[in-house]
Amino acid sequence: MPAWSLTSREREVAALIIEGRSSDDIAAALFLSPHTVRDHTKAIFGKVGVHNRRHLTAVLTGQPGAAA
């Protein structure tokens, strides 16, 4: 994840996205509002160059054919 200059909070959110957690679940786990989680998710998408959670997970876990 460091290749995309994600903040420490963005890395935490991304890790939970990779686990398949919903925005509400991530918000509860990190003591954030769901709106804040959505903002972090949008920032992560922009930095990684993806448009959805499935592609983000593929890119961050290095799945074949997942080039951003």
CHARMM internal coordinates of N, CA and C (Angstrom, degrees):
IC EDIT
DIST 1 N 1 CA 1.4455
DIST 1 CA 1 C 1.5274
ANGL 1 N 1 CA 1 C 113.54
DIST 1 C 2 N 1.3283
ANGL 1 CA 1 C 2 N 119.70
DIHE 1 N 1 CA 1 C 2 N -24.38
DIST 2 N 2 CA 1.4593
ANGL 1 C 2 N 2 CA 118.99
DIHE 1 CA 1 C 2 N 2 CA -179.32
DIST 2 CA 2 C 1.5259
ANGL 2 N 2 CA 2 C 113.73
DIHE 1 C 2 N 2 CA 2 C -61.24
DIST 2 C 3 N 1.3188
ANGL 2 CA 2 C 3 N 117.91
DIHE 2 N 2 CA 2 C 3 N -23.04
DIST 3 N 3 CA 1.4634
ANGL 2 C 3 N 3 CA 120.77
DIHE 2 CA 2 C 3 N 3 CA -178.65
DIST 3 CA 3 C 1.5209
ANGL 3 N 3 CA 3 C 112.40
DIHE 2 C 3 N 3 CA 3 C -61.72
DIST 3 C 4 N 1.3183
ANGL 3 CA 3 C 4 N 117.32
DIHE 3 N 3 CA 3 C 4 N -21.75
DIST 4 N 4 CA 1.4659
ANGL 3 C 4 N 4 CA 120.83
DIHE 3 CA 3 C 4 N 4 CA -178.00
DIST 4 CA 4 C 1.5231
ANGL 4 N 4 CA 4 C 112.36
DIHE 3 C 4 N 4 CA 4 C -103.18
DIST 4 C 5 N 1.3084
ANGL 4 CA 4 C 5 N 118.58
DIHE 4 N 4 CA 4 C 5 N 8.40
DIST 5 N 5 CA 1.4661
ANGL 4 C 5 N 5 CA 123.62
DIHE 4 CA 4 C 5 N 5 CA 179.45
DIST 5 CA 5 C 1.5247
ANGL 5 N 5 CA 5 C 112.57
DIHE 4 C 5 N 5 CA 5 C 56.02
DIST 5 C 6 N 1.3274
ANGL 5 CA 5 C 6 N 116.80
DIHE 5 N 5 CA 5 C 6 N 42.44
DIST 6 N 6 CA 1.4515
ANGL 5 C 6 N 6 CA 120.27
DIHE 5 CA 5 C 6 N 6 CA 176.41
DIST 6 CA 6 C 1.5250
ANGL 6 N 6 CA 6 C 109.37
DIHE 5 C 6 N 6 CA 6 C -74.42
DIST 6 C 7 N 1.3271
ANGL 6 CA 6 C 7 N 115.85
DIHE 6 N 6 CA 6 C 7 N 142.52
DIST 7 N 7 CA 1.4559
ANGL 6 C 7 N 7 CA 120.08
DIHE 6 CA 6 C 7 N 7 CA 174.87
DIST 7 CA 7 C 1.5248
ANGL 7 N 7 CA 7 C 108.76
DIHE 6 C 7 N 7 CA 7 C -70.12
DIST 7 C 8 N 1.3158
ANGL 7 CA 7 C 8 N 116.28
DIHE 7 N 7 CA 7 C 8 N 168.52
DIST 8 N 8 CA 1.4622
ANGL 7 C 8 N 8 CA 118.80
DIHE 7 CA 7 C 8 N 8 CA 179.24
DIST 8 CA 8 C 1.5292
ANGL 8 N 8 CA 8 C 110.83
DIHE 7 C 8 N 8 CA 8 C -62.02
DIST 8 C 9 N 1.3318
ANGL 8 CA 8 C 9 N 118.43
DIHE 8 N 8 CA 8 C 9 N -38.92
DIST 9 N 9 CA 1.4666
ANGL 8 C 9 N 9 CA 121.09
DIHE 8 CA 8 C 9 N 9 CA 178.63
DIST 9 CA 9 C 1.5240
ANGL 9 N 9 CA 9 C 110.32
DIHE 8 C 9 N 9 CA 9 C -67.31
DIST 9 C 10 N 1.3327
ANGL 9 CA 9 C 10 N 117.52
DIHE 9 N 9 CA 9 C 10 N -40.62
DIST 10 N 10 CA 1.4689
ANGL 9 C 10 N 10 CA 120.77
DIHE 9 CA 9 C 10 N 10 CA 177.34
DIST 10 CA 10 C 1.5239
ANGL 10 N 10 CA 10 C 110.66
DIHE 9 C 10 N 10 CA 10 C -62.41
DIST 10 C 11 N 1.3328
ANGL 10 CA 10 C 11 N 117.13
DIHE 10 N 10 CA 10 C 11 N -37.27
DIST 11 N 11 CA 1.4651
ANGL 10 C 11 N 11 CA 120.11
DIHE 10 CA 10 C 11 N 11 CA 177.14
DIST 11 CA 11 C 1.5223
ANGL 11 N 11 CA 11 C 110.68
DIHE 10 C 11 N 11 CA 11 C -64.74
DIST 11 C 12 N 1.3308
ANGL 11 CA 11 C 12 N 117.21
DIHE 11 N 11 CA 11 C 12 N -39.47
DIST 12 N 12 CA 1.4615
ANGL 11 C 12 N 12 CA 120.77
DIHE 11 CA 11 C 12 N 12 CA 177.38
DIST 12 CA 12 C 1.5259
ANGL 12 N 12 CA 12 C 110.72
DIHE 11 C 12 N 12 CA 12 C -63.06
DIST 12 C 13 N 1.3259
ANGL 12 CA 12 C 13 N 116.05
DIHE 12 N 12 CA 12 C 13 N -45.82
DIST 13 N 13 CA 1.4663
ANGL 12 C 13 N 13 CA 120.49
DIHE 12 CA 12 C 13 N 13 CA 179.44
DIST 13 CA 13 C 1.5274
ANGL 13 N 13 CA 13 C 109.85
DIHE 12 C 13 N 13 CA 13 C -63.71
DIST 13 C 14 N 1.3218
ANGL 13 CA 13 C 14 N 117.27
DIHE 13 N 13 CA 13 C 14 N -44.69
DIST 14 N 14 CA 1.4651
ANGL 13 C 14 N 14 CA 120.96
DIHE 13 CA 13 C 14 N 14 CA -179.56
DIST 14 CA 14 C 1.5263
ANGL 14 N 14 CA 14 C 111.20
DIHE 13 C 14 N 14 CA 14 C -60.84
DIST 14 C 15 N 1.3198
ANGL 14 CA 14 C 15 N 117.03
DIHE 14 N 14 CA 14 C 15 N -41.14
DIST 15 N 15 CA 1.4658
ANGL 14 C 15 N 15 CA 120.10
DIHE 14 CA 14 C 15 N 15 CA 179.44
DIST 15 CA 15 C 1.5222
ANGL 15 N 15 CA 15 C 110.92
DIHE 14 C 15 N 15 CA 15 C -61.13
DIST 15 C 16 N 1.3246
ANGL 15 CA 15 C 16 N 117.05
DIHE 15 N 15 CA 15 C 16 N -39.41
DIST 16 N 16 CA 1.4610
ANGL 15 C 16 N 16 CA 120.21
DIHE 15 CA 15 C 16 N 16 CA 179.39
DIST 16 CA 16 C 1.5305
ANGL 16 N 16 CA 16 C 111.49
DIHE 15 C 16 N 16 CA 16 C -73.45
DIST 16 C 17 N 1.3204
ANGL 16 CA 16 C 17 N 117.16
DIHE 16 N 16 CA 16 C 17 N -31.83
DIST 17 N 17 CA 1.4627
ANGL 16 C 17 N 17 CA 120.13
DIHE 16 CA 16 C 17 N 17 CA 174.13
DIST 17 CA 17 C 1.5264
ANGL 17 N 17 CA 17 C 109.15
DIHE 16 C 17 N 17 CA 17 C -63.13
DIST 17 C 18 N 1.3192
ANGL 17 CA 17 C 18 N 116.69
DIHE 17 N 17 CA 17 C 18 N -43.84
DIST 18 N 18 CA 1.4653
ANGL 17 C 18 N 18 CA 121.15
DIHE 17 CA 17 C 18 N 18 CA 178.83
DIST 18 CA 18 C 1.5260
ANGL 18 N 18 CA 18 C 110.69
DIHE 17 C 18 N 18 CA 18 C -59.33
DIST 18 C 19 N 1.3303
ANGL 18 CA 18 C 19 N 116.97
DIHE 18 N 18 CA 18 C 19 N -34.60
DIST 19 N 19 CA 1.4689
ANGL 18 C 19 N 19 CA 121.28
DIHE 18 CA 18 C 19 N 19 CA 177.25
DIST 19 CA 19 C 1.5245
ANGL 19 N 19 CA 19 C 112.06
DIHE 18 C 19 N 19 CA 19 C -71.99
DIST 19 C 20 N 1.3356
ANGL 19 CA 19 C 20 N 117.20
DIHE 19 N 19 CA 19 C 20 N -9.28
DIST 20 N 20 CA 1.4575
ANGL 19 C 20 N 20 CA 120.51
DIHE 19 CA 19 C 20 N 20 CA 179.22
DIST 20 CA 20 C 1.5210
ANGL 20 N 20 CA 20 C 114.46
DIHE 19 C 20 N 20 CA 20 C 89.73
DIST 20 C 21 N 1.3264
ANGL 20 CA 20 C 21 N 116.93
DIHE 20 N 20 CA 20 C 21 N 14.96
DIST 21 N 21 CA 1.4646
ANGL 20 C 21 N 21 CA 120.70
DIHE 20 CA 20 C 21 N 21 CA -178.04
DIST 21 CA 21 C 1.5247
ANGL 21 N 21 CA 21 C 111.10
DIHE 20 C 21 N 21 CA 21 C -76.13
DIST 21 C 22 N 1.3069
ANGL 21 CA 21 C 22 N 116.75
DIHE 21 N 21 CA 21 C 22 N 147.31
DIST 22 N 22 CA 1.4658
ANGL 21 C 22 N 22 CA 122.66
DIHE 21 CA 21 C 22 N 22 CA 177.44
DIST 22 CA 22 C 1.5288
ANGL 22 N 22 CA 22 C 109.62
DIHE 21 C 22 N 22 CA 22 C -78.51
DIST 22 C 23 N 1.3306
ANGL 22 CA 22 C 23 N 116.35
DIHE 22 N 22 CA 22 C 23 N 165.97
DIST 23 N 23 CA 1.4632
ANGL 22 C 23 N 23 CA 120.53
DIHE 22 CA 22 C 23 N 23 CA 177.30
DIST 23 CA 23 C 1.5261
ANGL 23 N 23 CA 23 C 110.93
DIHE 22 C 23 N 23 CA 23 C -59.22
DIST 23 C 24 N 1.3234
ANGL 23 CA 23 C 24 N 116.91
DIHE 23 N 23 CA 23 C 24 N -40.66
DIST 24 N 24 CA 1.4613
ANGL 23 C 24 N 24 CA 120.05
DIHE 23 CA 23 C 24 N 24 CA 178.92
DIST 24 CA 24 C 1.5281
ANGL 24 N 24 CA 24 C 111.28
DIHE 23 C 24 N 24 CA 24 C -64.33
DIST 24 C 25 N 1.3280
ANGL 24 CA 24 C 25 N 117.29
DIHE 24 N 24 CA 24 C 25 N -41.32
DIST 25 N 25 CA 1.4690
ANGL 24 C 25 N 25 CA 121.14
DIHE 24 CA 24 C 25 N 25 CA 177.79
DIST 25 CA 25 C 1.5288
ANGL 25 N 25 CA 25 C 111.09
DIHE 24 C 25 N 25 CA 25 C -64.56
DIST 25 C 26 N 1.3253
ANGL 25 CA 25 C 26 N 115.87
DIHE 25 N 25 CA 25 C 26 N -41.90
DIST 26 N 26 CA 1.4657
ANGL 25 C 26 N 26 CA 120.40
DIHE 25 CA 25 C 26 N 26 CA 179.35
DIST 26 CA 26 C 1.5242
ANGL 26 N 26 CA 26 C 109.63
DIHE 25 C 26 N 26 CA 26 C -64.44
DIST 26 C 27 N 1.3264
ANGL 26 CA 26 C 27 N 116.43
DIHE 26 N 26 CA 26 C 27 N -43.32
DIST 27 N 27 CA 1.4660
ANGL 26 C 27 N 27 CA 120.65
DIHE 26 CA 26 C 27 N 27 CA 179.18
DIST 27 CA 27 C 1.5251
ANGL 27 N 27 CA 27 C 110.65
DIHE 26 C 27 N 27 CA 27 C -58.25
DIST 27 C 28 N 1.3231
ANGL 27 CA 27 C 28 N 116.82
DIHE 27 N 27 CA 27 C 28 N -45.74
DIST 28 N 28 CA 1.4646
ANGL 27 C 28 N 28 CA 120.63
DIHE 27 CA 27 C 28 N 28 CA -179.85
DIST 28 CA 28 C 1.5268
ANGL 28 N 28 CA 28 C 111.21
DIHE 27 C 28 N 28 CA 28 C -64.87
DIST 28 C 29 N 1.3275
ANGL 28 CA 28 C 29 N 116.87
DIHE 28 N 28 CA 28 C 29 N -41.87
DIST 29 N 29 CA 1.4663
ANGL 28 C 29 N 29 CA 120.80
DIHE 28 CA 28 C 29 N 29 CA -177.62
DIST 29 CA 29 C 1.5286
ANGL 29 N 29 CA 29 C 112.05
DIHE 28 C 29 N 29 CA 29 C -66.42
DIST 29 C 30 N 1.3415
ANGL 29 CA 29 C 30 N 116.60
DIHE 29 N 29 CA 29 C 30 N -34.55
DIST 30 N 30 CA 1.4634
ANGL 29 C 30 N 30 CA 120.55
DIHE 29 CA 29 C 30 N 30 CA -175.36
DIST 30 CA 30 C 1.5262
ANGL 30 N 30 CA 30 C 113.06
DIHE 29 C 30 N 30 CA 30 C -104.20
DIST 30 C 31 N 1.3437
ANGL 30 CA 30 C 31 N 116.55
DIHE 30 N 30 CA 30 C 31 N 6.14
DIST 31 N 31 CA 1.4582
ANGL 30 C 31 N 31 CA 121.62
DIHE 30 CA 30 C 31 N 31 CA -179.53
DIST 31 CA 31 C 1.5302
ANGL 31 N 31 CA 31 C 112.27
DIHE 30 C 31 N 31 CA 31 C 56.80
DIST 31 C 32 N 1.3359
ANGL 31 CA 31 C 32 N 114.66
DIHE 31 N 31 CA 31 C 32 N 47.38
DIST 32 N 32 CA 1.4595
ANGL 31 C 32 N 32 CA 123.00
DIHE 31 CA 31 C 32 N 32 CA 178.10
DIST 32 CA 32 C 1.5187
ANGL 32 N 32 CA 32 C 108.98
DIHE 31 C 32 N 32 CA 32 C -122.33
DIST 32 C 33 N 1.3294
ANGL 32 CA 32 C 33 N 116.32
DIHE 32 N 32 CA 32 C 33 N 166.69
DIST 33 N 33 CA 1.4606
ANGL 32 C 33 N 33 CA 119.06
DIHE 32 CA 32 C 33 N 33 CA 172.71
DIST 33 CA 33 C 1.5283
ANGL 33 N 33 CA 33 C 107.92
DIHE 32 C 33 N 33 CA 33 C -82.30
DIST 33 C 34 N 1.3355
ANGL 33 CA 33 C 34 N 118.00
DIHE 33 N 33 CA 33 C 34 N 152.98
DIST 34 N 34 CA 1.4674
ANGL 33 C 34 N 34 CA 119.96
DIHE 33 CA 33 C 34 N 34 CA 175.95
DIST 34 CA 34 C 1.5321
ANGL 34 N 34 CA 34 C 111.68
DIHE 33 C 34 N 34 CA 34 C -57.75
DIST 34 C 35 N 1.3267
ANGL 34 CA 34 C 35 N 117.04
DIHE 34 N 34 CA 34 C 35 N -33.11
DIST 35 N 35 CA 1.4717
ANGL 34 C 35 N 35 CA 120.31
DIHE 34 CA 34 C 35 N 35 CA 178.49
DIST 35 CA 35 C 1.5343
ANGL 35 N 35 CA 35 C 110.17
DIHE 34 C 35 N 35 CA 35 C -63.16
DIST 35 C 36 N 1.3220
ANGL 35 CA 35 C 36 N 117.12
DIHE 35 N 35 CA 35 C 36 N -42.60
DIST 36 N 36 CA 1.4640
ANGL 35 C 36 N 36 CA 120.95
DIHE 35 CA 35 C 36 N 36 CA 178.66
DIST 36 CA 36 C 1.5230
ANGL 36 N 36 CA 36 C 110.64
DIHE 35 C 36 N 36 CA 36 C -63.84
DIST 36 C 37 N 1.3204
ANGL 36 CA 36 C 37 N 116.70
DIHE 36 N 36 CA 36 C 37 N -39.36
DIST 37 N 37 CA 1.4694
ANGL 36 C 37 N 37 CA 120.07
DIHE 36 CA 36 C 37 N 37 CA 177.24
DIST 37 CA 37 C 1.5243
ANGL 37 N 37 CA 37 C 109.68
DIHE 36 C 37 N 37 CA 37 C -62.41
DIST 37 C 38 N 1.3204
ANGL 37 CA 37 C 38 N 117.58
DIHE 37 N 37 CA 37 C 38 N -43.02
DIST 38 N 38 CA 1.4740
ANGL 37 C 38 N 38 CA 120.47
DIHE 37 CA 37 C 38 N 38 CA 177.81
DIST 38 CA 38 C 1.5257
ANGL 38 N 38 CA 38 C 110.95
DIHE 37 C 38 N 38 CA 38 C -61.63
DIST 38 C 39 N 1.3341
ANGL 38 CA 38 C 39 N 117.61
DIHE 38 N 38 CA 38 C 39 N -39.87
DIST 39 N 39 CA 1.4661
ANGL 38 C 39 N 39 CA 120.44
DIHE 38 CA 38 C 39 N 39 CA 177.19
DIST 39 CA 39 C 1.5258
ANGL 39 N 39 CA 39 C 111.11
DIHE 38 C 39 N 39 CA 39 C -63.02
DIST 39 C 40 N 1.3220
ANGL 39 CA 39 C 40 N 117.20
DIHE 39 N 39 CA 39 C 40 N -44.70
DIST 40 N 40 CA 1.4672
ANGL 39 C 40 N 40 CA 120.31
DIHE 39 CA 39 C 40 N 40 CA 177.56
DIST 40 CA 40 C 1.5336
ANGL 40 N 40 CA 40 C 110.31
DIHE 39 C 40 N 40 CA 40 C -62.26
DIST 40 C 41 N 1.3258
ANGL 40 CA 40 C 41 N 116.31
DIHE 40 N 40 CA 40 C 41 N -41.53
DIST 41 N 41 CA 1.4638
ANGL 40 C 41 N 41 CA 120.37
DIHE 40 CA 40 C 41 N 41 CA -179.55
DIST 41 CA 41 C 1.5209
ANGL 41 N 41 CA 41 C 110.75
DIHE 40 C 41 N 41 CA 41 C -61.46
DIST 41 C 42 N 1.3285
ANGL 41 CA 41 C 42 N 117.50
DIHE 41 N 41 CA 41 C 42 N -44.34
DIST 42 N 42 CA 1.4677
ANGL 41 C 42 N 42 CA 121.11
DIHE 41 CA 41 C 42 N 42 CA 177.72
DIST 42 CA 42 C 1.5235
ANGL 42 N 42 CA 42 C 111.05
DIHE 41 C 42 N 42 CA 42 C -61.16
DIST 42 C 43 N 1.3251
ANGL 42 CA 42 C 43 N 116.76
DIHE 42 N 42 CA 42 C 43 N -41.63
DIST 43 N 43 CA 1.4674
ANGL 42 C 43 N 43 CA 120.41
DIHE 42 CA 42 C 43 N 43 CA 178.94
DIST 43 CA 43 C 1.5295
ANGL 43 N 43 CA 43 C 110.61
DIHE 42 C 43 N 43 CA 43 C -63.75
DIST 43 C 44 N 1.3276
ANGL 43 CA 43 C 44 N 116.17
DIHE 43 N 43 CA 43 C 44 N -41.86
DIST 44 N 44 CA 1.4671
ANGL 43 C 44 N 44 CA 120.85
DIHE 43 CA 43 C 44 N 44 CA 178.34
DIST 44 CA 44 C 1.5223
ANGL 44 N 44 CA 44 C 110.11
DIHE 43 C 44 N 44 CA 44 C -62.37
DIST 44 C 45 N 1.3309
ANGL 44 CA 44 C 45 N 116.65
DIHE 44 N 44 CA 44 C 45 N -47.25
DIST 45 N 45 CA 1.4721
ANGL 44 C 45 N 45 CA 120.41
DIHE 44 CA 44 C 45 N 45 CA 178.51
DIST 45 CA 45 C 1.5303
ANGL 45 N 45 CA 45 C 110.16
DIHE 44 C 45 N 45 CA 45 C -54.90
DIST 45 C 46 N 1.3357
ANGL 45 CA 45 C 46 N 116.32
DIHE 45 N 45 CA 45 C 46 N -45.84
DIST 46 N 46 CA 1.4587
ANGL 45 C 46 N 46 CA 120.23
DIHE 45 CA 45 C 46 N 46 CA -179.01
DIST 46 CA 46 C 1.5149
ANGL 46 N 46 CA 46 C 112.71
DIHE 45 C 46 N 46 CA 46 C -62.76
DIST 46 C 47 N 1.3187
ANGL 46 CA 46 C 47 N 117.19
DIHE 46 N 46 CA 46 C 47 N -43.51
DIST 47 N 47 CA 1.4632
ANGL 46 C 47 N 47 CA 120.78
DIHE 46 CA 46 C 47 N 47 CA -178.57
DIST 47 CA 47 C 1.5221
ANGL 47 N 47 CA 47 C 112.12
DIHE 46 C 47 N 47 CA 47 C -68.78
DIST 47 C 48 N 1.3255
ANGL 47 CA 47 C 48 N 116.57
DIHE 47 N 47 CA 47 C 48 N -37.29
DIST 48 N 48 CA 1.4669
ANGL 47 C 48 N 48 CA 120.62
DIHE 47 CA 47 C 48 N 48 CA -177.27
DIST 48 CA 48 C 1.5291
ANGL 48 N 48 CA 48 C 111.06
DIHE 47 C 48 N 48 CA 48 C -85.27
DIST 48 C 49 N 1.3361
ANGL 48 CA 48 C 49 N 116.59
DIHE 48 N 48 CA 48 C 49 N -23.39
DIST 49 N 49 CA 1.4651
ANGL 48 C 49 N 49 CA 120.38
DIHE 48 CA 48 C 49 N 49 CA 178.61
DIST 49 CA 49 C 1.5123
ANGL 49 N 49 CA 49 C 113.25
DIHE 48 C 49 N 49 CA 49 C 84.54
DIST 49 C 50 N 1.3310
ANGL 49 CA 49 C 50 N 116.32
DIHE 49 N 49 CA 49 C 50 N 38.54
DIST 50 N 50 CA 1.4634
ANGL 49 C 50 N 50 CA 121.22
DIHE 49 CA 49 C 50 N 50 CA 178.72
DIST 50 CA 50 C 1.5256
ANGL 50 N 50 CA 50 C 109.06
DIHE 49 C 50 N 50 CA 50 C -124.93
DIST 50 C 51 N 1.3416
ANGL 50 CA 50 C 51 N 116.02
DIHE 50 N 50 CA 50 C 51 N 171.41
DIST 51 N 51 CA 1.4593
ANGL 50 C 51 N 51 CA 120.14
DIHE 50 CA 50 C 51 N 51 CA -177.42
DIST 51 CA 51 C 1.5219
ANGL 51 N 51 CA 51 C 114.03
DIHE 50 C 51 N 51 CA 51 C -124.10
DIST 51 C 52 N 1.3469
ANGL 51 CA 51 C 52 N 116.96
DIHE 51 N 51 CA 51 C 52 N -1.77
DIST 52 N 52 CA 1.4618
ANGL 51 C 52 N 52 CA 118.62
DIHE 51 CA 51 C 52 N 52 CA 178.85
DIST 52 CA 52 C 1.5296
ANGL 52 N 52 CA 52 C 110.08
DIHE 51 C 52 N 52 CA 52 C -154.01
DIST 52 C 53 N 1.3267
ANGL 52 CA 52 C 53 N 114.61
DIHE 52 N 52 CA 52 C 53 N 165.97
DIST 53 N 53 CA 1.4614
ANGL 52 C 53 N 53 CA 121.09
DIHE 52 CA 52 C 53 N 53 CA -176.76
DIST 53 CA 53 C 1.5249
ANGL 53 N 53 CA 53 C 112.71
DIHE 52 C 53 N 53 CA 53 C -64.66
DIST 53 C 54 N 1.3106
ANGL 53 CA 53 C 54 N 116.16
DIHE 53 N 53 CA 53 C 54 N -37.10
DIST 54 N 54 CA 1.4742
ANGL 53 C 54 N 54 CA 119.42
DIHE 53 CA 53 C 54 N 54 CA -179.20
DIST 54 CA 54 C 1.5317
ANGL 54 N 54 CA 54 C 110.63
DIHE 53 C 54 N 54 CA 54 C -61.95
DIST 54 C 55 N 1.3333
ANGL 54 CA 54 C 55 N 116.43
DIHE 54 N 54 CA 54 C 55 N -46.53
DIST 55 N 55 CA 1.4587
ANGL 54 C 55 N 55 CA 119.83
DIHE 54 CA 54 C 55 N 55 CA 179.96
DIST 55 CA 55 C 1.5241
ANGL 55 N 55 CA 55 C 110.51
DIHE 54 C 55 N 55 CA 55 C -68.04
DIST 55 C 56 N 1.3305
ANGL 55 CA 55 C 56 N 117.07
DIHE 55 N 55 CA 55 C 56 N -39.04
DIST 56 N 56 CA 1.4673
ANGL 55 C 56 N 56 CA 120.44
DIHE 55 CA 55 C 56 N 56 CA 176.88
DIST 56 CA 56 C 1.5237
ANGL 56 N 56 CA 56 C 110.42
DIHE 55 C 56 N 56 CA 56 C -57.46
DIST 56 C 57 N 1.3182
ANGL 56 CA 56 C 57 N 116.30
DIHE 56 N 56 CA 56 C 57 N -47.75
DIST 57 N 57 CA 1.4618
ANGL 56 C 57 N 57 CA 121.20
DIHE 56 CA 56 C 57 N 57 CA 179.75
DIST 57 CA 57 C 1.5239
ANGL 57 N 57 CA 57 C 110.59
DIHE 56 C 57 N 57 CA 57 C -60.22
DIST 57 C 58 N 1.3268
ANGL 57 CA 57 C 58 N 116.41
DIHE 57 N 57 CA 57 C 58 N -43.03
DIST 58 N 58 CA 1.4664
ANGL 57 C 58 N 58 CA 120.14
DIHE 57 CA 57 C 58 N 58 CA 179.99
DIST 58 CA 58 C 1.5249
ANGL 58 N 58 CA 58 C 110.97
DIHE 57 C 58 N 58 CA 58 C -62.35
DIST 58 C 59 N 1.3197
ANGL 58 CA 58 C 59 N 116.74
DIHE 58 N 58 CA 58 C 59 N -44.79
DIST 59 N 59 CA 1.4712
ANGL 58 C 59 N 59 CA 120.10
DIHE 58 CA 58 C 59 N 59 CA -178.53
DIST 59 CA 59 C 1.5205
ANGL 59 N 59 CA 59 C 110.92
DIHE 58 C 59 N 59 CA 59 C -67.01
DIST 59 C 60 N 1.3219
ANGL 59 CA 59 C 60 N 117.12
DIHE 59 N 59 CA 59 C 60 N -47.37
DIST 60 N 60 CA 1.4616
ANGL 59 C 60 N 60 CA 120.07
DIHE 59 CA 59 C 60 N 60 CA -175.53
DIST 60 CA 60 C 1.5217
ANGL 60 N 60 CA 60 C 113.73
DIHE 59 C 60 N 60 CA 60 C -70.49
DIST 60 C 61 N 1.3239
ANGL 60 CA 60 C 61 N 117.30
DIHE 60 N 60 CA 60 C 61 N -23.59
DIST 61 N 61 CA 1.4626
ANGL 60 C 61 N 61 CA 119.51
DIHE 60 CA 60 C 61 N 61 CA 178.10
DIST 61 CA 61 C 1.5239
ANGL 61 N 61 CA 61 C 111.96
DIHE 60 C 61 N 61 CA 61 C -97.63
DIST 61 C 62 N 1.3448
ANGL 61 CA 61 C 62 N 116.60
DIHE 61 N 61 CA 61 C 62 N 1.06
DIST 62 N 62 CA 1.4568
ANGL 61 C 62 N 62 CA 120.37
DIHE 61 CA 61 C 62 N 62 CA 175.86
DIST 62 CA 62 C 1.5045
ANGL 62 N 62 CA 62 C 114.97
DIHE 61 C 62 N 62 CA 62 C 72.09
DIST 62 C 63 N 1.3158
ANGL 62 CA 62 C 63 N 116.99
DIHE 62 N 62 CA 62 C 63 N 29.21
DIST 63 N 63 CA 1.4655
ANGL 62 C 63 N 63 CA 119.80
DIHE 62 CA 62 C 63 N 63 CA 178.43
DIST 63 CA 63 C 1.5277
ANGL 63 N 63 CA 63 C 109.58
DIHE 62 C 63 N 63 CA 63 C -67.36
DIST 63 C 64 N 1.3257
ANGL 63 CA 63 C 64 N 117.23
DIHE 63 N 63 CA 63 C 64 N 142.44
DIST 64 N 64 CA 1.4601
ANGL 63 C 64 N 64 CA 120.89
DIHE 63 CA 63 C 64 N 64 CA -178.79
DIST 64 CA 64 C 1.5316
ANGL 64 N 64 CA 64 C 111.49
DIHE 63 C 64 N 64 CA 64 C -58.29
DIST 64 C 65 N 1.3303
ANGL 64 CA 64 C 65 N 115.37
DIHE 64 N 64 CA 64 C 65 N 141.57
DIST 65 N 65 CA 1.4654
ANGL 64 C 65 N 65 CA 120.69
DIHE 64 CA 64 C 65 N 65 CA 177.24
DIST 65 CA 65 C 1.5115
ANGL 65 N 65 CA 65 C 113.60
DIHE 64 C 65 N 65 CA 65 C 75.92
DIST 65 C 66 N 1.3321
ANGL 65 CA 65 C 66 N 117.20
DIHE 65 N 65 CA 65 C 66 N 16.17
DIST 66 N 66 CA 1.4550
ANGL 65 C 66 N 66 CA 120.54
DIHE 65 CA 65 C 66 N 66 CA -175.83
DIST 66 CA 66 C 1.5241
ANGL 66 N 66 CA 66 C 112.74
DIHE 65 C 66 N 66 CA 66 C -104.28
DIST 66 C 67 N 1.3169
ANGL 66 CA 66 C 67 N 117.52
DIHE 66 N 66 CA 66 C 67 N 20.69
DIST 67 N 67 CA 1.4606
ANGL 66 C 67 N 67 CA 119.40
DIHE 66 CA 66 C 67 N 67 CA -176.48
DIST 67 CA 67 C 1.5011
ANGL 67 N 67 CA 67 C 110.90
DIHE 66 C 67 N 67 CA 67 C -54.55
DIST 67 C 68 N 1.3344
ANGL 67 CA 67 C 68 N 114.92
DIHE 67 N 67 CA 67 C 68 N 132.83
DIST 68 N 68 CA 1.4697
ANGL 67 C 68 N 68 CA 120.62
DIHE 67 CA 67 C 68 N 68 CA -179.63
DIST 68 CA 68 C 1.5032
ANGL 68 N 68 CA 68 C 111.09
DIHE 67 C 68 N 68 CA 68 C -79.33
END
COOR INIT
IC SEED 1 N 1 CA 1 C
IC BUILD
